Amino acid sequence: MINQLRGIIIEKQPPLLVLDVNGVGYEINAPMSTFYGLPEINQTVTLFTQLIIREDAHQLYGFINKTERSLFKTLLKVNGVGPKVALAILSTVTPDAFVQSIMDNNTAALVKLPGIGKKTAERLIIEMRDRLEDWFEDLPVTAAFTHESSIINTPSNLTEAISALITLGYKQHEAQKAVKAVAKPEMKSEDIIRGALRSIADQK
């Protein structure tokens, strides 16, 4: 099992990144919450990982901290929730906010998440409530990361943002509309995605 990787970021195209570890490039799927905390290209980072092996693929998932990885693994135990939906949840809401919604039986908040309908929201609450009962006592508060950037908002940034939203489960027209609504000059793709996710959630 690959528990963690420390290497140099050589590519970032949400929700995928490539990490160079001693000359070996690892393709890693990561939630947007992790992308917000990543340093720039050619910088070193440590990611906590989870390897998922299936008949048709071996996929590696990476997280900026153990809190995110723990919630990801817990989500996968819920019937009907796969890695794609789990990644989308972590990309849209903080772990603490998600857990609070579970503990409060707040289906209204959960159905705002991509790929989550009313039945799935109810299943999440039923199957996760006991598992997350001691969440706030056992796990540290997720760290907040901010990075200043002077990267100009280019068509490629917009394309990356739209592509990431589609990968997270949103329809193309919905992704395009959300990106167009929030994109501003000097925003990098990660910031556009963050704003678009908030915009979509506010409209539901």
C-alpha positions in Angstrom: 0.0 0.0 0.0 1.3 3.5 -0.9 0.6 5.5 2.3 2.2 8.8 1.3 4.4 10.4 -1.4 6.9 13.2 -1.2 8.0 14.7 -4.5 8.1 17.6 -7.0 4.9 18.7 -8.7 5.5 18.6 -12.4 1.9 19.0 -13.7 -1.3 20.3 -12.3 -4.6 19.9 -14.3 -7.4 19.5 -11.7 -8.5 17.0 -10.6 -5.2 15.3 -11.7 -1.6 16.2 -10.8 1.7 14.5 -11.5 4.3 14.1 -8.8 7.9 13.3 -9.6 9.2 11.0 -6.8 12.9 10.1 -7.4 12.4 10.2 -11.2 9.1 8.3 -11.2 6.0 10.3 -12.2 2.9 9.4 -10.2 -0.5 10.5 -11.6 -2.7 11.4 -8.7 -6.4 12.2 -8.4 -7.0 15.0 -5.8 -9.9 17.0 -4.6 -10.0 20.8 -5.1 -9.5 21.3 -1.4 -6.0 19.7 -1.9 -5.3 21.8 -5.0 -5.9 25.0 -3.1 -3.1 24.0 -0.7 -0.5 22.9 -3.2 2.6 24.9 -3.9 3.5 25.9 -7.5 4.9 23.7 -10.2 8.5 22.5 -9.5 7.9 22.8 -5.8 8.1 19.9 -3.3 5.0 18.6 -1.5 4.0 15.6 0.7 0.6 14.0 -0.1 -1.2 11.3 1.9 -2.4 8.7 -0.5 -5.0 6.0 -1.1 -4.5 3.4 -3.8 -7.7 1.9 -5.2 -7.3 -1.2 -7.3 -10.0 -2.3 -9.7 -10.1 -4.8 -12.5 -9.7 -2.2 -15.2 -7.4 0.3 -13.4 -5.2 1.2 -10.5 -5.9 4.7 -9.3 -4.0 6.7 -6.8 -5.7 9.5 -4.8 -3.8 12.1 -2.9 -4.7 14.6 -0.1 -3.0 17.5 1.5 -3.7 16.2 5.0 -4.8 13.0 6.8 -8.2 14.6 7.7 -9.2 14.7 4.0 -8.0 11.1 3.4 -9.8 9.8 6.4 -13.1 11.3 5.2 -12.5 10.0 1.7 -12.0 6.5 3.0 -15.1 6.7 5.1 -17.2 8.0 2.2 -16.2 4.9 0.1 -17.8 2.7 2.7 -21.2 4.1 1.9 -23.2 2.0 -0.5 -23.4 3.8 -3.9 -20.6 6.3 -3.2 -17.5 5.7 -5.4 -14.2 7.6 -5.6 -15.6 10.1 -8.1 -18.5 11.2 -5.9 -16.2 11.2 -2.8 -13.7 13.4 -4.6 -16.5 15.8 -5.7 -17.8 16.1 -2.2 -14.3 17.0 -0.8 -13.9 19.5 -3.7 -17.1 21.3 -2.8 -17.2 21.4 1.0 -14.7 21.3 3.9 -14.6 18.0 5.9 -15.8 19.7 9.0 -18.8 21.3 7.2 -19.7 18.0 5.6 -19.5 16.1 8.9 -21.6 18.8 10.6 -24.3 18.3 7.9 -24.3 14.6 8.6 -24.6 15.1 12.4 -27.4 17.7 11.9 -29.3 15.4 9.5 -29.1 18.3 7.1 -30.2 16.7 3.8 -30.9 20.2 2.3 -27.1 21.0 2.5 -26.1 17.5 1.2 -28.2 17.6 -1.9 -26.3 20.7 -3.0 -23.2 18.6 -3.5 -22.5 17.2 -7.0 -23.9 13.7 -7.6 -25.9 13.7 -4.4 -29.7 13.4 -4.6 -32.2 13.1 -1.8 -31.9 9.3 -1.5 -28.1 9.4 -1.5 -28.2 12.2 1.1 -30.4 10.2 3.4 -28.1 7.1 2.9 -25.1 9.2 3.8 -26.7 10.3 7.0 -27.8 6.8 8.0 -24.5 5.0 7.1 -22.0 7.7 8.2 -23.5 9.2 11.4 -22.1 6.6 13.8 -18.8 6.4 12.0 -18.3 10.2 12.3 -19.6 10.6 15.8 -16.2 11.4 17.3 -14.9 13.3 14.3 -14.3 16.7 15.9 -12.6 15.1 19.0 -10.4 12.6 17.1 -9.3 14.7 14.1 -7.6 18.1 13.9 -9.3 21.0 12.2 -8.5 21.1 8.5 -5.8 23.7 7.9 -6.6 26.6 5.7 -4.3 27.4 2.8 -4.0 30.6 0.8 -1.7 31.3 -2.1 -1.2 34.6 -3.9 -0.9 34.4 -7.6 -0.3 36.8 -10.4 -1.1 34.2 -13.1 -3.2 35.8 -15.8 -6.6 34.3 -16.5 -6.0 32.7 -19.9 -8.3 30.6 -22.1 -6.4 27.5 -20.9 -7.3 28.4 -17.3 -11.0 28.6 -18.2 -10.8 25.3 -20.1 -9.1 23.6 -17.2 -11.8 24.9 -14.8 -14.6 23.7 -17.0 -13.0 20.4 -17.6 -12.5 19.9 -13.8 -16.1 20.7 -13.0 -17.3 18.2 -15.7 -15.0 15.6 -14.2 -16.5 16.3 -10.8 -20.0 15.4 -12.1 -21.4 18.7 -13.4 -23.0 19.0 -16.9 -21.0 21.0 -19.5 -23.5 23.8 -19.8 -23.7 24.1 -16.0 -19.9 24.2 -15.7 -19.5 26.8 -18.5 -22.1 29.0 -17.0 -20.6 28.9 -13.5 -17.1 29.5 -14.8 -18.2 32.5 -16.9 -20.0 34.0 -13.9 -17.0 34.0 -11.6 -13.9 34.2 -13.8 -11.9 37.4 -13.5 -8.4 38.6 -14.7 -5.4 37.3 -12.7 -7.3 34.2 -11.4 -5.7 30.8 -11.7 -7.8 27.8 -12.6 -8.0 26.6 -9.0 -9.5 29.9 -7.9 -12.0 29.8 -10.8 -13.1 26.3 -9.8 -13.5 27.3 -6.2 -15.7 30.2 -7.1 -17.7 28.2 -9.6 -18.4 25.5 -7.1 -19.7 28.1 -4.6 -21.8 29.7 -7.3 -23.4 26.4 -8.3 -24.1 25.5 -4.6 -25.7 28.9 -3.9 -28.1 28.4 -6.9 -29.4 25.1 -5.6 
